Amino acid sequence: MNRLIHLFILFVLVLTSCSKSDDGNQQPAPVPTPDTLAVEGAMIQVMVVFAPGQLSDLSYADEVMESVVLMQQQQKRANIDSVDVNFMALYSFSDTRQRLRIWVEQTANPYYGHDYERRLLVLTEPYMAQWLSDINTMLRPTDEVLLLKTSEAELREVEATYGLGQRLHALNIDFSSSIRMCATYMKDRLSSLQEAYGEGSENDGDNDGEEDDYGDDYGDDWYETDDWDTPIPDHVKVYIYRQYGASVVHYSDSITELLRQELGPEAEITELYIDDQLNDDHYTESNKNSYLEKVYQTAQQIGQQCHEEGFGYIIFDLGVWNVSAVQFMETVPRGIEAFLIDATSKYDLPYSYQMKLDYSRALKEWLFDWCQQSAATMPPIRILSTDYINDDIPEYDKEWRID
């Protein structure tokens, strides 16, 4: 009973933690601490593992990390020793896999000399489930695994592969409703642009030879005459940019399929990616700069392609994309709009809309429930929807004036 009281205090503190100052201004994110400290006396351990290169992308992973750090801070301040919350965040895939093997063998709290009664391993990307092949036979009956962003079909596949049974869980936020809103916006906006600027429209041509008399008020260069020389296509064009190719990483979000259903067969949907490999040498401390340079170069290619092809939409699956998305979106050609999936509110870019998935709150609530359950009794999957999505995708009004 005392342990449950301590757990309740801990997670209430976390859920209501002082991430904002008294005047409501956002405070800087906590600085991550090394993953080498355990909480003395803790009987339960939670280990959150981030994929190499995943942090600092201004997406859901950053906010999950902030939650982990806040939990650690609240434990220290409140002198709570019931739960040991920790993390791994390494550059190299090989180093992460090696550290996982070490973790699974270290069942004892090094500061107290007893084994943890229960342990939970949280993997923040679905493709990280493949690393269970290194440790699944070494997990104890009281060790459990939680996969974030994982669909029910993927969960069944992982369970069938590694045989973890009721010790395997998934937590997912279904944002298909936001993708459908994107598709509706795209269709309505394109239709409105075609009416306003397409061939034969009232705005086509040189205004029947009439001279604009705005020069006296705004100067000679008040208006770029080729501002809407950007071609208006007769169908929706969408580019989906991801960190890895679909042949390397299976994406359970079904973005492409949903857009195809909503936009129809005439829509042009192109999937592009930065890398076509996912192995131990992919992203390391030694090659990270050359990898990020590749990201920058890809961003420049995006800009050139969009400039040449004209009006279109871009959907970013933020990975390491933040370092190039900002650069690209700040100079985006007119007529190009972006939808940033998993973006945090720290993004403030022109011509862009955000879909923030609140995995931070979802994980904290899941952990609170898990701590109060017996081992291997949590439901296998929890799928959340609109209550955990914060997007600013507008409902496009065809009667809006297009400036």
C-alpha positions in Angstrom: 0.0 0.0 0.0 2.8 2.4 0.8 4.4 1.7 -2.6 1.1 2.4 -4.4 0.9 5.7 -2.5 4.4 6.6 -3.5 3.6 5.7 -7.1 0.5 7.8 -7.1 2.4 10.8 -5.7 5.2 10.3 -8.2 3.0 10.3 -11.3 0.7 13.0 -10.1 3.8 15.2 -9.7 5.0 14.3 -13.2 1.6 14.9 -14.8 1.3 18.3 -13.1 5.0 19.1 -13.2 6.3 22.6 -13.4 7.2 22.7 -17.0 5.8 26.2 -17.2 6.7 29.2 -15.1 4.1 31.1 -13.0 3.4 33.5 -15.8 2.6 30.7 -18.2 5.8 31.0 -20.3 7.4 27.8 -21.6 10.6 26.9 -19.8 13.6 25.4 -21.5 13.6 21.6 -21.8 15.4 19.8 -19.0 18.9 18.7 -19.8 19.1 14.9 -20.1 21.1 13.1 -17.5 23.3 10.0 -18.0 21.5 6.6 -17.9 23.9 5.2 -15.3 22.1 6.1 -12.1 19.5 3.9 -10.4 17.1 4.8 -7.6 18.2 3.3 -4.3 15.7 0.8 -3.1 13.6 0.7 -6.2 11.7 -2.5 -6.9 10.4 -1.5 -10.3 12.5 -0.4 -13.3 11.4 1.4 -16.5 14.0 1.6 -19.3 13.1 3.9 -22.2 15.2 3.3 -25.3 15.4 5.9 -28.1 16.6 5.1 -31.6 19.9 6.5 -32.8 19.4 10.0 -34.2 15.8 10.2 -32.9 16.3 12.9 -30.2 16.5 16.6 -31.1 14.1 16.1 -34.0 11.4 18.3 -32.4 8.9 15.5 -32.5 7.2 13.2 -30.0 10.5 11.6 -28.9 11.8 14.9 -27.5 8.7 15.3 -25.3 9.0 11.7 -24.2 12.6 12.4 -23.1 11.4 15.5 -21.2 8.9 13.3 -19.4 11.6 10.8 -18.5 13.9 13.5 -17.1 11.0 15.1 -15.2 10.3 11.8 -13.6 13.9 11.5 -12.5 13.9 15.0 -11.1 10.6 14.5 -9.2 11.9 11.2 -7.8 14.9 13.0 -6.4 13.0 16.0 -5.0 10.3 13.9 -3.4 12.7 11.2 -2.2 10.6 8.5 -3.8 12.4 5.2 -4.3 9.7 2.9 -5.6 10.3 3.2 -9.3 13.6 3.6 -11.2 12.9 5.4 -14.5 15.9 5.5 -16.9 16.8 5.8 -20.6 19.2 4.9 -23.4 19.9 7.4 -26.1 23.0 6.4 -28.1 24.2 7.4 -31.6 25.1 3.9 -32.8 22.7 1.0 -33.5 25.4 -1.5 -32.5 26.1 0.3 -29.2 22.4 0.4 -28.4 22.0 -3.3 -29.1 25.0 -4.1 -27.0 23.7 -1.9 -24.1 20.4 -3.7 -24.3 22.2 -7.0 -23.9 23.9 -5.7 -20.8 20.7 -4.2 -19.4 18.8 -7.5 -19.7 21.5 -9.3 -17.8 21.6 -6.8 -15.0 18.5 -7.7 -13.1 19.6 -6.3 -9.7 19.4 -2.8 -8.5 23.2 -2.0 -8.1 22.5 0.3 -5.2 20.4 -2.0 -3.1 21.6 -5.5 -3.9 18.3 -7.1 -4.8 16.7 -7.9 -8.1 14.0 -5.7 -9.5 10.6 -7.3 -8.9 9.5 -6.1 -12.3 11.1 -4.4 -15.3 9.6 -2.6 -18.4 11.5 -2.0 -21.6 10.0 0.8 -23.7 11.0 0.9 -27.4 10.1 4.2 -29.0 10.0 3.1 -32.7 8.3 0.0 -34.2 11.4 -1.1 -36.1 13.4 -1.4 -32.9 11.4 -4.5 -32.2 13.9 -6.4 -34.3 16.4 -6.0 -31.5 14.3 -8.2 -29.3 16.0 -11.1 -31.2 19.1 -10.4 -29.0 17.4 -10.5 -25.7 13.9 -12.2 -25.9 15.1 -15.5 -24.5 16.9 -13.7 -21.6 13.9 -11.8 -20.4 12.5 -13.0 -17.0 8.8 -13.8 -16.6 8.4 -10.5 -14.8 10.1 -8.5 -17.6 7.8 -6.8 -20.1 8.1 -4.8 -23.3 6.1 -1.8 -24.5 6.3 -0.8 -28.2 5.3 2.8 -29.1 3.7 3.7 -32.4 2.9 0.1 -33.1 -0.3 -1.2 -34.7 -2.3 -4.3 -33.6 -1.1 -6.2 -36.7 2.5 -5.3 -36.0 2.0 -6.4 -32.4 0.7 -9.8 -33.4 3.7 -10.2 -35.8 6.2 -9.3 -33.1 4.5 -11.7 -30.6 4.5 -14.5 -33.1 8.2 -13.9 -33.8 9.5 -13.6 -30.3 6.9 -15.5 -28.2 6.6 -13.0 -25.4 2.9 -13.6 -24.9 1.2 -11.3 -22.4 4.5 -9.6 -21.6 4.4 -7.7 -24.9 2.4 -4.5 -25.2 1.8 -1.7 -27.7 0.8 1.9 -27.4 -0.4 3.8 -30.5 -2.1 7.0 -31.4 -4.3 6.8 -34.5 -4.1 10.0 -36.4 -6.0 8.8 -39.5 -8.6 11.5 -38.8 -6.0 14.2 -39.2 -4.7 12.7 -42.5 -8.3 12.7 -43.8 -8.5 16.4 -42.9 -5.3 17.0 -44.8 -6.8 15.3 -47.8 -10.0 17.4 -47.6 -8.0 20.6 -47.3 -5.8 19.7 -50.3 -8.8 19.0 -52.5 -10.7 22.1 -51.6 -7.7 24.4 -51.7 -6.7 23.1 -55.1 -10.2 23.5 -56.4 -10.3 27.1 -55.2 -6.9 27.9 -56.7 -8.0 26.5 -60.0 -11.1 28.7 -60.0 -9.0 31.8 -59.1 -5.8 31.3 -61.1 -6.4 28.5 -63.5 -6.7 28.9 -67.3 -9.7 30.9 -68.3 -10.3 32.3 -64.8 -11.1 35.9 -64.1 -7.7 36.4 -62.7 -5.9 34.9 -65.7 -4.0 37.2 -68.0 -3.2 40.9 -67.6 -6.5 42.1 -66.2 -7.8 42.9 -69.6 -5.0 45.5 -70.2 -6.0 47.6 -67.2 -3.2 49.2 -65.3 -3.0 48.7 -61.6 -2.6 52.0 -59.8 -1.1 50.7 -56.5 2.4 52.0 -57.4 2.0 55.4 -55.8 1.1 53.8 -52.4 3.4 50.8 -52.3 6.3 51.6 -54.6 7.2 50.2 -58.0 8.0 46.7 -56.7 4.9 46.2 -54.6 3.9 43.2 -56.6 5.8 40.5 -58.4 4.2 40.0 -61.7 5.2 36.4 -61.8 4.1 35.7 -58.3 1.4 33.3 -59.5 3.2 32.0 -62.6 3.6 28.9 -60.4 1.7 26.3 -62.4 -1.6 25.0 -61.0 -2.0 21.3 -61.6 -5.2 19.6 -62.5 -4.8 17.0 -59.7 -3.4 16.9 -56.1 0.3 16.4 -55.9 1.7 15.1 -52.6 5.2 14.3 -51.5 5.8 12.1 -48.4 9.3 12.4 -47.0 10.6 9.9 -44.5 13.9 9.0 -43.0 14.0 5.5 -44.4 12.5 3.8 -47.4 9.4 1.7 -47.1 11.4 -1.4 -48.2 13.6 -0.9 -45.1 11.1 0.2 -42.5 7.4 -0.7 -42.5 5.2 2.3 -41.7 2.0 1.3 -39.9 0.5 4.8 -40.1 -0.9 4.0 -43.6 -0.5 7.6 -44.7 -0.1 6.7 -48.3 -3.1 4.4 -48.4 -5.3 6.8 -46.5 -4.4 9.7 -48.9 -5.0 7.4 -51.9 -8.5 6.5 -50.6 -9.4 10.2 -49.9 -7.8 11.8 -53.0 -8.7 9.3 -55.6 -6.7 7.5 -58.3 -5.9 10.7 -60.1 -3.8 12.1 -57.2 0.0 12.0 -57.6 1.5 10.6 -54.4 5.3 10.3 -54.3 7.2 8.7 -51.4 10.8 9.8 -51.0 13.4 9.1 -48.3 16.9 9.9 -47.1 18.4 6.5 -46.6 17.8 2.9 -47.8 19.7 1.1 -45.1 19.1 0.4 -41.4 22.0 -1.4 -39.9 24.7 -1.1 -37.2 26.8 1.2 -39.3 24.0 3.5 -40.3 24.2 6.4 -37.8 27.1 6.6 -35.5 29.1 9.3 -33.6 31.8 9.2 -36.3 29.5 9.5 -39.4 26.7 11.7 -38.0 28.0 14.9 -39.7 28.2 13.3 -43.1 24.7 11.8 -42.6 23.2 15.2 -41.7 24.9 16.7 -44.7 23.0 14.2 -46.8 19.8 15.4 -45.1 20.6 19.0 -46.0 21.3 18.0 -49.6 18.0 16.2 -49.8 16.2 19.3 -48.5 17.8 21.3 -51.3 16.6 18.8 -53.8 13.1 19.0 -52.4 13.1 22.8 -52.8 14.4 22.6 -56.4 11.8 19.9 -57.3 8.9 21.8 -55.8 10.1 25.0 -57.5 10.1 23.3 -60.9 6.9 21.4 -60.6 4.8 24.1 -59.0 2.0 23.9 -56.6 2.0 20.9 -54.2 2.0 19.5 -50.7 4.6 17.9 -48.6 4.1 15.6 -45.6 7.2 15.3 -43.4 7.7 12.3 -41.1 10.1 14.1 -38.9 13.2 12.0 -38.2 16.4 13.9 -38.4 14.4 16.0 -40.7 14.2 19.0 -38.3 17.7 20.1 -39.4 16.6 20.5 -43.0 12.8 21.0 -42.7 13.4 24.4 -41.0 15.9 25.4 -43.7 13.7 24.3 -46.5 10.4 25.6 -45.1 11.8 29.1 -44.4 12.5 29.5 -48.2 9.6 27.4 -49.5 8.2 28.6 -52.9 4.8 30.1 -52.9 2.2 27.4 -53.5 4.0 24.7 -51.5 2.5 23.8 -48.1 3.7 21.3 -45.6 2.1 19.0 -43.0 4.5 18.2 -40.2 3.7 14.9 -38.5 4.8 14.5 -34.8 6.0 18.1 -34.8 6.1 19.9 -31.4 4.8 23.4 -30.8 8.4 24.7 -31.1 8.0 24.7 -34.8 6.9 28.0 -36.2 7.3 27.8 -40.0 5.5 29.6 -42.9 3.1 27.6 -45.0 3.0 24.7 -42.6 0.5 22.8 -40.4 1.4 20.6 -37.5 0.1 17.3 -36.1 1.4 16.9 -32.6 0.9 13.4 -31.2 1.0 13.5 -27.4 2.9 10.3 -26.7 4.4 12.0 -23.6 1.0 12.1 -21.8 0.0 8.7 -23.2 3.1 7.0 -21.9 2.8 8.6 -18.5 -0.8 7.4 -18.1 0.1 3.9 -19.4 3.0 3.7 -16.9 0.8 4.7 -14.1 -1.7 1.9 -14.9 1.2 -0.6 -15.4 2.7 0.1 -12.0 -0.5 -0.8 -10.3 -1.0 -4.0 -12.2 0.5 -7.4 -11.5 3.1 -8.6 -14.0 1.9 -9.5 -17.5 -1.7 -8.4 -16.8 -1.9 -5.2 -18.8 -4.0 -5.4 -22.0 -1.8 -6.1 -25.1 -2.6 -2.9 -26.9 -4.0 0.6 -26.2 -5.0 2.7 -29.3 -5.6 6.4 -28.6 -7.1 8.9 -31.0 -8.3 12.5 -31.2 -7.8 13.3 -27.5 -4.1 12.8 -27.9 -3.8 14.8 -31.2 -3.3 18.5 -31.4 -3.3 19.7 -35.0 -3.9 23.1 -36.7 -5.1 21.8 -40.0 -7.8 24.2 -41.2 -11.1 23.4 -42.8 -10.6 25.2 -46.0 -13.5 27.6 -46.9 -13.9 28.0 -50.6 -15.4 31.4 -50.1 -12.1 32.7 -48.5 -10.5 35.3 -50.7 -7.2 34.0 -52.1 -4.8 36.9 -52.0 
